[in-house]
Amino acid sequence: MTDPRSIPRRLLVPGLLALSVAAIASASVSSSTVVPEDRRRATPAQLPDPAWRRRQAAMPLVLGPAERQAENERLEVRAYAEKMWNAIQLFDTGKALPSDKLCFEDDGSISRTDYTFIANIGAYVWSVLGARDLGLIGEAAARQKLLPLLDAVERLQDQAAAAGAPGGMLAWAAKVDGPRIDGSTISSVDNAWLAAGLALIAESSPELKPRAEALLAKMDFATLLNPDKGQFYNNYDLDDRAFSNGTYDLMTEGRFISYLAIGEGDVPGSQYFRVERWPWWRGQDNAAQFREYEGVRVYEHTQTYGDFRFMPNWGGSMFETFLPFLLIPETQWAPDAWGRSHPQMAAAQVRYGLDNYGYWGFSPSMIPATRGYTEYGAPPLGIGGYSSLGENEAARGGAVVTPHAVFLPIELQPTAALANLRKLRENFPGLYDDQYGFRDSVDVGTGAVSQCMLLLDQAMAFGAMTNQLTNGGLRRYLGGRYDAKLRPVMAQERFWYPD
């Protein structure tokens, strides 16, 4: 088995309309999408009707300044979402799976990788559902895009099992044509995002639910658990028939494995509290900051940047904190934990970027000057701290901003996010085009712009915009599925704040 990558991969209010809808829309967005009537049935009962334009005629004719600003911002977000959906469709060329990366070539052509990562399957699913819920595609078109994914997952699951994969897990990469597994790595977090995609299909499409549930039932995340630490292994290697030494031991995006495994009933709720919030090797010497949940003692230390206090992640990057929030209602289910931390982390990210570089939005992404990939972050906001210049020292220029990191907290910082995006577009015109939206990244020091896109990055941004435009619509799918098992676990937690 060969690995095609030479670089590390992560693992990854309804609107109010003012007097002149036409005038606002023409200045901010152009769209005449007609939403099929059958879209209403396809979403969960509690999900607001995504055909938000239909409701606007019944809204008050006079709005105050705050309401008018909010509506203008929603129209701006809608415009970005429509263009980003155009870009996401470029990754799907009729192969068994969408590609991982595409690049715009000098001759006007588009090149695509012949491989993908299984986390991209989950990301593509939430993108299709988002497009459906925003009225960009109909129910039938969404189903036509999702059905081949189930066929591909079934084949890849069988291939991985034959190669010795534990617990119905899939190899982390696959060739898009076939498909066939590619490489010997079984990644816990990638499989969690894949499983989330299956669960999303099951919760959103009655016609496809039986097949999605059958594939999901084969996946047992308990097989990836280190029994001594009570934490999930990072990887399993098919060639060596061995688990990695490392585990997901901090509050990074890896906490989503716990959410998925607890929600599906594979592990007890206490497992979530086996993941450290603040590592022992950084000191746990304040007795007042210890809490106990379900028999597990947890050190709930929080970190500060200026006036903001939050739960840190490892690298200080956006996706580590906010990617799980895309699908899980963390602020609602854990009001004394993520409900306090997420707004503070978002504000701290904005402040750090503006204070130091004039822009914000740091997260692993493409290296603008090359077609490589590396980690970026805001060091004071993490425990380890990725450099804003990138962890690949040989490729460093200035600080690198990636648009998906600006979109991820858009529900918490809409005005700041849109202002940042406008400034990026104005000062780096090559970062954006009117058909496909944003490229993956820009070096705000040198001005270099990546001419590539990553499916996961586009999907993260599109998912965040879907939530902004549907009042958290994507979170309702897994929120309904995991309410009984996961919500009571998360509701117990209280991060330490000195009040």
Secondary structure, 3 states (H helix, E strand, C coil): CCCCCCCCCCCCCCCCCCCCHHHHHHHHCCCCCCCCCCHHHHCCCCCCCCCHHHHHCCCCCCCCHHHHHHHHHHHHHHHHHHHHHHHHHHCCCCCCCCCCEEEECCCCCEEECCEEEHHHHHHHHHHHHHHHHCCCCCHHHHHHHHHHHHHHHHHHHHHHHHCCCHHHCCCCEEECCCCEECCCEEEHHHHHHHHHHHHHHHHHCCCCHHHHHHHHHCCCHHHHEECCCCEEECEEECCCCEECCCECCCCCCCHHHHHHHHHCCCCCHHHHHHCCCCCHHHCCCCHHHEEEECCEEEECCCEEECCEEECCECCCCHHHHHCHHHCCCHHHHCCCCHHHHHHHHHHHHHHHHHHHCCCCCCCCEECCCCCCEECCCCHHHECCCCCCCCCCHHHCCCCEECHHHHHCCCCCCHHHHHHHHHHHHHHCHHHEECCCEECCCEECCCCCECCEEEHHHHHHHHHHHHHHHCCCHHHHHHHHHHCCCCHHHHHCCCCCCCC
